Amino acid sequence: GAAASVGVVVEEAASVGQAVLAQDDECDLGSDTQCAVNAMQLRGKKTVAAEAASSSPSPSSPSSSSFASHAAAVITKEDESARQQAMEDATKLRQKAAQVEADAAAEAAKLRYQAIELQFQAHAEQAHRERGSFPTIGSRANQDPVAPANGSWHGGGLVDGLPGQEQVLAMEARDLDWHMGAIVYQVFVDRFAPPEDLESKRQFIQPPRTLHNWTDPVFAGVKDEETKYYTNELAFWGGDLKSLLSKLDYIKSMGNVLYLQPIFKAYSSHKYDTSDYFELDPEYGTLEDFTALADAVHAKGMHLVLDGVFNHMGIRSTWFQDAMASNVSKERNWYFIGEQYGKRGYKSWQSGDTLAELRLEDKSLQETIWNSSDSVVATWLKRGADGWRLDVGTEIGREFLWDLTQAAHRHKYGSLVVGEVSAYPRWWTESMDGVLSFWMGWIISGVVSGKMGGVFAGMQIQDLIYSSSMEQLLRSWIILSNHDLPRLTSKYPDATLRKFAVTLQFVLPGSVCIYYGEEIGMTGSGDPFNRAPMEWDKIGDGNEMYAHFTNLLGMRRLHRALRIGDFHQLLSFSLLAFIRRTDRIDEIVIILANPTDRVVEEQLNVPVEDILEYTLFRDILSNETVRIHGATCTMAVPPHSTRILTMVNEIGPNGAQYKRIYGHWQTFKGVEATFSLGNSLGELIRDPNVMSNGTVYDDGLKKDLNLTMNISPRANDIAIQDQEIPTQALS
């Protein structure tokens, strides 16, 4: 037995020696301080164990058994904790290395994308000097709209004045950016789909909160003096993530981005009074339910955006309770607390009794909400979300919006951050990827109501493009209605006006945001009546509004120009007239919107060099046709209606005349964008083999300019397949 014990000691000594080597490997030769300490401890204990083994008495010695037991105890009792600590540190280092590797891959993808931007910008500089236009791919760093002579970019982001290949690159980049031209479907989870088991919700919804059947009407509330909430805020219909998942095919038919109103733990049914940002409200389900939903959304090629309420939170939050209870708590600095805030003792949002404003200036709070790798923003992006919609974005402020957006991109490359902005979008669009454009919604409202002329509406949109950028508009959500605004059927009882408004939402530049139920004509003059349960029995071909939405959705998916194309106003006396265009001439769309009470027929100039004589266009909505004569278009537009004219692929002389025009169905094979699109004549005058910035256009550069890019469905990392950007293209 003693001999066996000594053998155990020797084996343990060898085991500790192996642990030392493993610890050195895991620590990269002890480069991490704590890891190095652990390695040194193991080396010391290896020496002790080895000496103990070498100097141990013979098996016949009476003291050998006790010595072996003592030596073994040293190994097993004292060293076990060190080995365990070393293993834990090694695991942490492996996790850290994996995160570093992932961050490096994301950074490499960003650098590759920036290389494309540099190439694009280099080619565009000559165009800027000659024509005063200077577009960009995805950039937010715009300058003031000053005269081209001083060398500053006006921020237009329009590509039609560029040489051909730059146009192709710009549109390829837009195609890859899921933020641009999306169709967003907004869901209030509690009211969207009835739960499988309503009664099971009673364990979460206790009085004074109330649970209702799906067909029960919503109601105006009165203030509950005990909770300080209004009774309609405490009314629940039981919708959850599982029931929402059962309707995902329907949501997919409506859009490619699912936006969920707040889903985090809260006391109210609307959940804009968050009490715990890290916890899913149990009424909605479990984290497993969230993961299942996120996976299913991604499997259908869609993206998932969550609602972040970071300007304020509910007073039932443990953060807030701790802050009020202790002057020395960490959370004390996360709120505005003091006698200066009256009898409440804290700064409440909009003087309400249930919401406390957050003091975002506190660095530790910034770390908790968005900055650190385990922050609220990072946690939910890692759990499967693809982006954030920020409540009352203007109150967060542009500096913090910018910080939060950059942090989100760092946590998940390709993620989206948009904010609720009811002000003029300029500068706000630079703080985030985009805004919830209530401004564009009010422009549409003004046109539909007749309070803003169509011509002036077009001018306002064109001005915003030049003071912000085209691509910032494409990332912004056009808001006509939501949980705070009247539903369209209540705002426009006349179905003609309602269809007119929705049609403009689908053809103007931006991402369409559909509030659940608008597509079936649900009513509601405002909160809480605009938050009624989804009326699933209204869906069908017999629903006129549903049919109109279905047509517009199909049109938007089919026509690339309506998703990512540039906007150019057409001069008119009475119409809101404009074109949407890409790098391909056969994708151009001409829009004529008549906001007046009479039929309008005007001869409009269509200043697009590549639309040739007698080209046939067809109206998507009415199927009526018109031909272009001398770059002009003349077509009668009925009152409060829109013509959406797309080019027809005519077989015969009218189509064949496009044989040497890039981007037409009947373009000859071999006609290249570089010499046949945009400022191709300027290229040819210089040298048929030299581009606008002096780059030699040889076979190698041809290959590099025709880059193929992939985008991961989950990580959204942009990659260039087996290509390198040539040095001369970046000069």
C-alpha positions in Angstrom: 0.0 0.0 0.0 2.8 2.4 0.8 4.5 1.6 -2.5 1.3 2.3 -4.3 0.9 5.6 -2.5 4.4 6.7 -3.5 3.6 5.7 -7.1 0.5 7.9 -6.9 2.8 10.8 -5.8 5.1 10.2 -8.8 2.2 10.0 -11.2 0.8 13.2 -9.7 4.2 14.9 -10.1 4.2 13.9 -13.8 0.6 15.1 -14.2 1.5 18.5 -12.7 4.4 18.7 -15.1 2.1 18.2 -18.0 -0.2 20.8 -16.6 2.7 23.2 -16.6 3.4 22.6 -20.2 -0.3 22.9 -21.1 -0.6 26.1 -19.0 2.4 27.5 -20.9 0.7 26.7 -24.2 -2.6 28.1 -23.2 -1.0 31.3 -21.8 1.2 31.8 -24.8 4.3 31.3 -22.6 2.7 33.2 -19.7 1.9 36.4 -21.6 -1.2 36.9 -19.5 -0.3 38.1 -16.0 -2.8 36.0 -14.0 -2.1 33.1 -16.3 1.7 33.5 -15.7 1.2 33.4 -11.9 -0.8 30.2 -12.2 2.0 28.7 -14.3 4.6 29.6 -11.8 2.6 28.1 -9.0 2.3 24.9 -10.9 6.1 24.8 -11.6 6.8 25.2 -7.9 4.4 22.4 -7.0 5.9 20.2 -9.6 9.3 20.7 -7.9 7.9 19.9 -4.5 6.2 16.8 -5.8 9.3 15.6 -7.7 11.5 16.1 -4.6 9.0 14.3 -2.5 9.0 11.4 -4.9 12.8 11.2 -5.2 13.5 11.4 -1.4 10.7 9.2 -0.3 11.6 6.3 2.0 11.7 2.8 0.8 8.5 0.8 0.8 9.8 -1.1 3.9 10.2 2.0 5.9 7.5 2.6 8.6 7.3 6.2 7.7 6.8 5.7 4.0 3.0 5.4 4.2 2.6 8.6 6.2 5.0 10.4 3.9 3.2 9.3 0.8 -0.1 10.2 2.3 1.2 13.6 3.2 2.8 14.2 -0.2 -0.4 13.0 -1.9 -2.4 15.4 0.2 -0.2 18.3 -0.9 -0.9 17.4 -4.5 -4.6 16.7 -4.2 -5.6 19.3 -1.7 -3.4 22.2 -2.3 -2.6 21.8 -6.0 -6.1 20.9 -7.1 -7.4 24.5 -6.6 -4.4 25.8 -8.6 -5.0 23.3 -11.4 -8.7 24.2 -11.4 -7.9 27.9 -11.6 -5.4 27.3 -14.4 -8.1 25.3 -16.3 -10.6 28.1 -15.8 -8.1 30.7 -16.9 -7.3 28.7 -19.9 -10.9 28.4 -20.8 -11.3 32.1 -20.5 -8.3 32.7 -22.7 -9.7 30.3 -25.3 -13.0 32.3 -25.3 -11.0 35.5 -25.5 -9.0 34.2 -28.4 -12.2 33.2 -30.2 -13.7 36.6 -29.7 -10.5 38.3 -30.9 -10.5 36.0 -33.9 -14.1 36.9 -34.6 -13.4 40.6 -34.2 -10.4 40.3 -36.5 -12.6 38.6 -39.1 -15.2 41.3 -38.9 -12.5 44.0 -39.0 -11.0 42.4 -42.1 -14.4 42.3 -43.8 -14.8 46.0 -43.0 -11.4 46.8 -44.4 -12.2 44.9 -47.6 -15.4 46.9 -47.9 -13.5 50.1 -47.2 -11.1 49.2 -50.0 -14.0 49.1 -52.3 -15.0 52.5 -51.0 -11.5 53.9 -51.6 -11.5 52.5 -55.1 -14.9 54.0 -55.8 -14.0 57.4 -54.3 -10.7 57.5 -56.3 -12.6 57.0 -59.5 -15.2 59.5 -58.5 -12.8 62.3 -57.6 -12.3 63.4 -61.2 -16.1 63.5 -61.7 -16.3 65.7 -58.6 -13.9 68.1 -60.0 -15.5 68.2 -63.4 -19.2 68.0 -62.6 -19.4 68.9 -58.9 -21.0 65.6 -57.9 -19.3 63.3 -55.4 -21.2 60.2 -54.3 -20.3 57.6 -51.7 -20.9 54.0 -50.8 -22.4 53.8 -47.4 -20.6 56.7 -45.8 -22.1 58.9 -43.2 -19.3 61.5 -42.9 -20.9 64.1 -45.1 -19.8 67.8 -45.3 -21.9 70.9 -45.6 -23.6 71.4 -49.0 -21.1 74.0 -50.3 -20.1 74.9 -53.8 -18.0 72.3 -55.6 -15.2 74.8 -56.2 -14.0 74.6 -52.6 -13.5 70.8 -52.8 -16.2 69.8 -50.3 -18.7 67.1 -51.1 -22.3 68.1 -51.0 -23.4 64.7 -49.7 -25.8 63.9 -52.6 -24.8 60.3 -53.0 -26.3 60.2 -56.5 -24.5 58.0 -59.0 -25.9 58.9 -62.4 -23.3 61.5 -63.2 -20.4 59.1 -62.7 -18.5 56.9 -65.2 -20.2 53.6 -65.7 -18.3 51.2 -63.5 -18.6 53.4 -60.5 -22.4 53.3 -60.9 -22.3 49.5 -61.1 -20.2 49.3 -57.9 -22.4 51.7 -56.0 -25.6 49.8 -56.8 -23.9 46.4 -56.0 -23.0 47.8 -52.6 -26.6 49.0 -52.0 -27.9 45.6 -53.1 -25.7 44.0 -50.4 -26.9 46.3 -47.6 -30.1 44.9 -46.1 -30.6 48.2 -44.3 -31.5 49.9 -47.6 -34.9 49.8 -49.2 -36.3 47.2 -46.8 -39.9 46.5 -46.0 -40.3 46.5 -42.3 -43.3 44.9 -40.5 -44.0 46.3 -37.0 -45.5 44.0 -34.5 -47.0 44.6 -31.0 -46.5 41.0 -29.7 -49.3 41.1 -27.1 -51.8 42.0 -29.8 -50.6 40.2 -32.9 -51.5 36.5 -32.6 -53.7 34.8 -30.0 -51.9 32.5 -27.6 -52.3 28.7 -27.6 -53.3 28.7 -24.0 -54.7 32.0 -22.7 -55.4 30.7 -19.2 -51.7 29.9 -18.7 -51.0 33.6 -18.8 -52.8 34.2 -15.6 -49.8 33.1 -13.6 -47.9 36.2 -15.0 -50.8 38.6 -15.2 -52.1 39.3 -11.7 -54.6 42.0 -10.6 -54.8 44.9 -11.1 -53.5 43.8 -14.5 -56.3 42.2 -16.6 -56.4 39.4 -19.2 -58.8 39.6 -22.1 -60.2 37.3 -24.9 -58.9 38.0 -28.4 -62.2 39.4 -29.6 -62.7 41.7 -26.6 -62.4 45.4 -27.7 -59.7 47.7 -26.4 -60.9 50.5 -24.1 -59.9 53.9 -22.8 -58.4 53.7 -19.4 -58.6 55.6 -16.1 -55.7 56.1 -13.8 -55.1 53.5 -11.1 -54.0 55.5 -8.1 -52.2 52.5 -6.5 -49.9 51.6 -9.5 -50.0 55.1 -11.2 -50.7 53.3 -14.5 -53.8 53.8 -16.7 -56.0 50.7 -16.7 -55.6 50.3 -20.5 -51.8 50.0 -20.0 -52.5 47.1 -17.7 -54.8 45.2 -20.1 -53.3 42.1 -21.8 -54.5 39.9 -24.7 -51.9 37.3 -24.3 -50.0 37.2 -27.6 -46.5 35.8 -27.3 -43.4 34.7 -29.3 -44.7 31.2 -29.9 -48.0 32.5 -31.4 -46.1 35.1 -33.4 -43.8 32.3 -34.8 -46.9 30.5 -36.0 -47.6 33.5 -38.2 -44.1 34.0 -39.6 -45.1 32.9 -43.1 -47.6 35.7 -43.2 -45.1 38.2 -41.9 -42.6 37.1 -44.6 -45.3 37.9 -47.2 -45.5 41.4 -45.8 -41.8 42.3 -45.5 -38.2 41.2 -45.0 -37.5 42.9 -41.6 -39.5 42.0 -38.5 -39.6 44.8 -35.9 -40.8 43.9 -32.5 -42.0 46.6 -30.1 -40.4 46.1 -26.6 -40.2 42.5 -25.4 -38.2 43.0 -22.2 -39.6 42.5 -18.7 -42.0 45.3 -17.8 -45.2 45.9 -15.8 -47.4 47.4 -18.6 -48.6 45.6 -21.7 -46.9 48.1 -24.0 -43.6 47.4 -22.2 -42.1 50.9 -22.8 -41.5 50.9 -19.1 -38.7 48.4 -19.0 -37.8 46.9 -15.6 -35.0 44.5 -16.8 -33.3 44.9 -20.2 -31.6 41.5 -20.0 -34.8 39.5 -19.3 -37.5 38.5 -21.8 -40.9 39.2 -20.3 -42.2 35.9 -19.1 -45.6 36.8 -20.6 -43.9 36.5 -24.0 -42.1 33.3 -23.3 -38.6 32.1 -22.6 -35.1 32.7 -24.1 -35.5 29.4 -26.0 -38.7 30.9 -27.6 -36.7 33.9 -28.6 -33.9 31.8 -30.1 -36.4 29.7 -32.0 -38.0 32.9 -33.4 -34.7 34.4 -34.4 -33.5 31.2 -36.1 -36.8 30.9 -38.0 -36.6 34.6 -39.1 -33.1 34.1 -40.4 -34.0 30.8 -42.1 -36.5 32.7 -44.2 -33.9 35.3 -45.2 -35.3 38.0 -42.9 -33.9 40.2 -40.2 -35.0 40.8 -36.6 -35.0 44.3 -35.1 -35.7 45.0 -31.4 -37.1 48.1 -29.7 -34.6 49.7 -27.3 -36.0 52.2 -24.7 -32.8 53.7 -23.3 -33.8 57.2 -22.5 -36.0 56.1 -19.6 -37.2 53.0 -17.8 -39.9 51.8 -15.4 -39.7 52.8 -11.7 -40.3 49.1 -10.8 -36.8 48.3 -12.0 -34.5 47.0 -9.3 -31.9 49.4 -10.7 -34.1 52.3 -9.9 -35.3 50.9 -6.5 -31.6 50.4 -5.5 -30.8 53.9 -6.6 -33.6 55.5 -4.5 -32.8 53.3 -1.5 -29.1 54.0 -1.2 -26.9 57.2 -1.7 -23.9 55.1 -2.4 -25.3 52.5 -4.8 -23.7 52.3 -8.3 -27.1 52.8 -9.8 -27.6 56.1 -7.9 -25.7 57.9 -10.7 -27.8 56.2 -13.4 -30.8 58.5 -12.7 -31.5 62.1 -12.0 -32.2 62.1 -8.3 -32.5 64.9 -5.9 -34.7 67.4 -4.1 -34.7 69.7 -7.2 -37.1 67.2 -8.8 -39.9 67.9 -6.4 -41.8 65.4 -4.2 -41.0 62.5 -6.5 -37.3 63.0 -5.9 -36.3 62.0 -9.4 -36.6 63.3 -12.9 -39.6 61.5 -14.6 -40.1 61.3 -18.3 -42.7 63.8 -19.5 -43.8 64.3 -15.9 -45.3 60.9 -15.7 -45.4 58.8 -12.5 -44.1 55.5 -13.9 -41.0 56.3 -15.9 -37.6 57.6 -14.6 -35.2 59.2 -17.0 -31.7 57.7 -17.3 -28.6 59.8 -16.9 -26.8 58.5 -20.0 -23.8 60.7 -19.2 -22.7 58.2 -16.6 -19.9 56.1 -18.1 -20.8 52.9 -16.2 -24.3 53.2 -17.5 -23.0 53.5 -21.0 -20.9 50.4 -20.5 -24.0 48.5 -19.2 -26.4 49.6 -22.0 -24.3 49.6 -25.1 -20.5 49.7 -24.8 -19.3 46.6 -23.1 -19.3 43.1 -24.7 -21.9 42.0 -22.2 -24.0 45.1 -22.5 -27.8 45.1 -23.3 -27.1 46.0 -26.9 -24.4 43.3 -27.3 -26.3 40.6 -25.4 -29.4 40.7 -27.6 -27.4 40.9 -30.8 -25.5 37.8 -29.7 -28.8 36.1 -28.9 -30.0 36.6 -32.5 -31.3 40.1 -33.0 -29.9 42.0 -36.1 -30.5 45.5 -35.0 -32.2 48.1 -32.8 -34.9 50.7 -33.1 -34.3 53.4 -30.5 -37.2 55.0 -28.8 -37.3 58.8 -28.6 -33.9 58.9 -30.4 -33.8 62.7 -30.4 -33.8 62.7 -26.5 -30.8 60.4 -26.5 -28.8 63.0 -28.4 -26.6 62.7 -31.5 -23.4 62.0 -29.6 -24.7 59.1 -27.7 -26.6 57.8 -30.7 -23.3 57.8 -32.6 -21.5 56.0 -29.8 -24.3 53.4 -29.5 -24.4 52.8 -33.3 -20.6 52.3 -33.5 -20.8 49.9 -30.5 -23.6 47.9 -32.1 -21.6 47.6 -35.3 -18.6 46.4 -33.2 -20.7 43.8 -31.4 -22.2 42.5 -34.6 -20.9 43.6 -38.0 -23.8 44.5 -40.3 -26.2 45.2 -37.5 -28.7 48.1 -37.9 -29.5 51.0 -35.6 -32.3 53.4 -36.4 -33.9 55.9 -34.1 -37.2 57.6 -33.6 -36.7 61.1 -35.0 -39.7 63.5 -35.5 -37.4 66.4 -36.4 -35.9 67.2 -39.8 -33.6 64.2 -40.5 -30.4 66.0 -41.5 -27.5 65.3 -39.0 -29.7 62.7 -37.3 -29.2 60.4 -40.2 -25.4 60.7 -39.6 -25.7 59.7 -36.0 -27.2 56.3 -36.9 -27.7 54.1 -39.9 -31.0 55.7 -40.5 -34.0 57.3 -38.8 -37.7 56.6 -38.4 -38.6 59.3 -40.9 -41.8 60.9 -39.6 -40.7 63.8 -41.7 -41.3 61.8 -44.9 -44.6 60.6 -43.5 -45.7 64.2 -43.0 -44.6 65.1 -46.5 -46.8 62.3 -47.8 -49.6 63.5 -45.5 -49.3 67.0 -46.8 -49.5 65.9 -50.4 -52.5 63.6 -49.9 -54.4 66.2 -47.9 -53.6 68.9 -50.5 -51.9 71.1 -48.0 -48.5 70.7 -49.7 -48.2 70.9 -53.5 -46.6 68.0 -55.3 -43.9 70.2 -56.8 -42.8 71.6 -53.5 -42.9 68.1 -51.9 -40.4 66.9 -54.6 -38.2 69.9 -54.0 -38.1 69.2 -50.2 -37.1 65.6 -50.8 -34.4 66.6 -53.3 -33.1 69.2 -50.8 -32.9 66.6 -48.0 -30.9 64.2 -50.3 -28.4 66.9 -51.1 -28.0 68.0 -47.4 -28.0 64.5 -46.1 -27.4 61.7 -48.7 -29.3 59.4 -50.9 -28.2 56.3 -49.0 -29.2 57.7 -45.6 -32.7 58.1 -47.0 -32.7 54.6 -48.3 -31.9 53.3 -44.8 -34.6 55.4 -43.1 -38.0 54.0 -42.3 -41.0 55.9 -43.8 -43.6 56.1 -41.0 -47.2 56.7 -42.0 -48.8 55.1 -38.9 -47.7 53.3 -35.8 -48.7 52.6 -32.2 -48.6 56.4 -31.4 -50.4 57.6 -34.5 -53.9 57.2 -35.9 -54.4 54.2 -38.2 -54.7 55.0 -41.9 -58.3 54.0 -42.2 -59.2 56.4 -39.4 -57.1 59.2 -40.8 -58.3 58.7 -44.4 -61.8 57.2 -44.4 -61.8 57.7 -48.2 -60.2 54.6 -49.6 -58.8 56.5 -52.6 -56.8 58.8 -50.4 -55.7 55.9 -48.2 -54.4 54.0 -51.3 -52.8 57.2 -52.6 -50.8 57.6 -49.3 -49.6 54.0 -49.2 -48.6 54.1 -52.8 -46.4 57.1 -52.2 -44.8 55.3 -49.2 -43.8 52.4 -51.5 -42.4 54.6 -54.4 -40.5 57.3 -52.5 -36.9 56.6 -51.4 -36.6 54.8 -48.0 -37.6 51.6 -46.2 -41.3 51.0 -46.0 -42.6 50.5 -42.4 -46.0 48.7 -42.1 -47.7 48.8 -38.8 -49.5 45.5 -38.3 -53.1 45.5 -39.4 -52.8 48.5 -41.8 -52.8 46.1 -44.7 -56.3 44.9 -43.8 -57.8 48.3 -43.0 -57.9 48.1 -39.2 -59.2 51.3 -37.5 -58.0 53.2 -34.5 -58.0 57.0 -34.0 -55.1 56.9 -31.5 -53.7 55.1 -28.4 -55.2 52.8 -27.2 -57.6 52.2 -30.1 -54.8 51.8 -32.6 -53.4 48.9 -30.5 -56.3 46.4 -30.9 -55.7 42.7 -31.5 -55.0 41.7 -35.1 -58.2 40.9 -37.0 -57.1 37.8 -38.8 -60.6 37.2 -40.3 -60.2 40.3 -42.5 -57.4 38.8 -44.6 -58.5 37.7 -48.0 -58.9 38.7 -51.7 -62.2 40.4 -50.9 -60.4 43.0 -48.8 -59.7 45.9 -51.1 -56.9 47.3 -48.9 -55.2 43.9 -48.6 -55.3 43.5 -52.4 -53.7 47.0 -52.8 -50.9 46.2 -50.3 -50.3 42.8 -52.0 -49.9 44.5 -55.4 -47.5 47.1 -54.0 -45.4 44.5 -52.2 -45.0 42.5 -55.3 -44.1 45.6 -57.3 -41.5 46.6 -54.7 -39.9 43.2 -54.7 -39.8 43.1 -58.5 -38.4 46.5 -59.2 -34.9 47.1 -57.9 -35.1 50.9 -58.6 -37.9 51.3 -56.1 -35.8 49.6 -53.4 -32.3 51.2 -53.9 -32.5 53.6 -56.9 -31.6 57.3 -56.9 -34.4 59.9 -56.7 -34.6 62.7 -59.3 -37.4 65.2 -59.4 -39.1 66.0 -62.7 -40.2 69.6 -63.2 -44.0 69.9 -63.2 -46.7 72.5 -62.6 -49.0 70.3 -60.5 -47.6 66.8 -60.1 -45.2 65.2 -57.7 -43.2 63.7 -60.5 -39.8 62.0 -60.2 -37.8 59.0 -61.4 -36.1 56.2 -59.5 -33.1 54.8 -61.3 -30.2 52.4 -60.9 -27.2 51.6 -63.2 -29.4 49.7 -65.6 -31.6 51.7 -68.0 -34.3 48.9 -68.2 -34.9 49.3 -64.4 -35.8 53.0 -64.5 -39.2 53.9 -63.1 -41.1 57.1 -63.8 -43.6 58.2 -61.1 -46.4 60.7 -61.7 -48.5 61.5 -58.6 -51.5 63.8 -58.8 -52.5 65.3 -55.5 -55.2 67.5 -57.0 -59.0 67.0 -57.4 -58.8 67.1 -61.2 -57.2 65.1 -64.0 -53.7 66.4 -64.8 -52.1 65.9 -68.2 -48.7 67.6 -68.6 -45.8 67.2 -71.0 -42.8 66.5 -68.7 -39.2 66.5 -69.6 -37.4 63.2 -68.7 -33.7 64.2 -68.7 -32.2 60.7 -69.0 -29.9 60.3 -71.9 -30.3 56.6 -72.4 -34.1 56.6 -72.7 -34.5 56.5 -76.5 -37.2 57.7 -78.8 -40.6 55.9 -78.8 -39.7 53.7 -75.9 -42.8 52.1 -74.4 -43.7 52.4 -70.7 -46.5 50.7 -68.8 -48.3 51.8 -65.7 -48.0 49.0 -63.1 -51.4 49.8 -61.4 -53.6 50.5 -64.4 -51.8 48.6 -67.2 -52.1 51.7 -69.4 -49.2 52.6 -71.7 -47.3 55.7 -72.9 -44.4 56.3 -75.3 -41.5 58.6 -74.8 -41.1 61.3 -77.5 -38.0 63.5 -77.6 -37.2 62.8 -73.9 -40.7 63.9 -72.8 -43.6 62.0 -71.3 -47.3 63.0 -71.6 -49.9 61.0 -69.8 -53.2 61.8 -68.0 -53.1 61.2 -64.3 -56.5 60.9 -62.5 -57.0 62.8 -59.2 -55.4 61.4 -56.1 -53.7 58.6 -58.0 -50.2 57.6 -59.0 -48.8 56.4 -62.3 -45.9 54.0 -61.8 -44.3 53.6 -65.3 -41.9 50.9 -66.1 -40.1 50.2 -69.3 -41.5 47.5 -71.6 -39.2 45.0 -73.3 -40.4 45.3 -76.9 -39.1 42.8 -79.4 -38.4 44.5 -82.7 -36.9 47.9 -83.8 -38.0 49.8 -80.6 -36.1 47.4 -78.4 -33.2 46.7 -80.8 -32.2 50.4 -80.8 -30.7 49.8 -77.3 -28.2 47.3 -78.6 -25.2 49.6 -77.6 -26.8 51.1 -74.5 -25.6 49.4 -71.3 -28.2 47.8 -69.0 -31.1 46.9 -71.5 -32.6 43.6 -72.1 -31.4 43.7 -75.8 -27.9 45.2 -75.2 -25.2 43.5 -77.2 -23.1 41.0 -75.3 -19.8 42.7 -74.6 -21.1 46.2 -74.1 -19.4 47.3 -70.9 -20.6 49.8 -68.3 -17.2 51.5 -68.3 -17.6 52.9 -71.8 -21.3 52.8 -72.3 -22.9 54.1 -69.1 -22.8 57.6 -67.5 -19.8 59.8 -68.5 -18.5 57.3 -71.0 -17.8 60.0 -73.6 -15.4 61.7 -71.2 -13.6 58.4 -70.8 -13.2 57.8 -74.5 -12.0 61.3 -75.2 -9.1 60.8 -72.7 -8.0 57.3 -73.8 -10.1 54.2 -74.3 -7.8 52.4 -71.9 -7.6 55.1 -69.2 -10.2 55.7 -66.5 -11.2 59.1 -65.1 -8.6 59.1 -62.4 -5.8 58.1 -64.7 -5.9 54.4 -63.8 -5.0 52.1 -66.8 -7.9 50.0 -67.7 -6.2 46.7 -68.4 -7.4 43.1 -68.2 -6.3 42.8 -64.6 -8.2 45.8 -63.5 -11.3 44.7 -65.5 -11.3 41.6 -63.4 -10.9 43.5 -60.2 -13.6 46.1 -61.1 -16.1 43.3 -61.7 -15.9 42.2 -58.0 -18.2 39.5 -56.7 -19.3 40.0 -53.1 -21.1 37.7 -50.7 -23.0 38.6 -47.6 -23.5 36.1 -44.7 -27.2 35.6 -43.8 -26.3 35.8 -40.1 -23.2 37.8 -39.6 -23.7 40.0 -42.7 -19.9 40.2 -43.3 -19.1 41.4 -46.8 -16.4 39.4 -48.5 -14.6 39.7 -51.9 -14.1 36.3 -53.5 -10.5 35.6 -54.2 -9.8 39.2 -55.4 -7.5 41.9 -54.3 -7.9 45.6 -54.9 -5.1 46.8 -57.2 -2.8 49.4 -55.8 -3.2 51.7 -58.8 -7.0 51.7 -58.2 -6.5 53.2 -54.8 -4.1 55.9 -55.8 
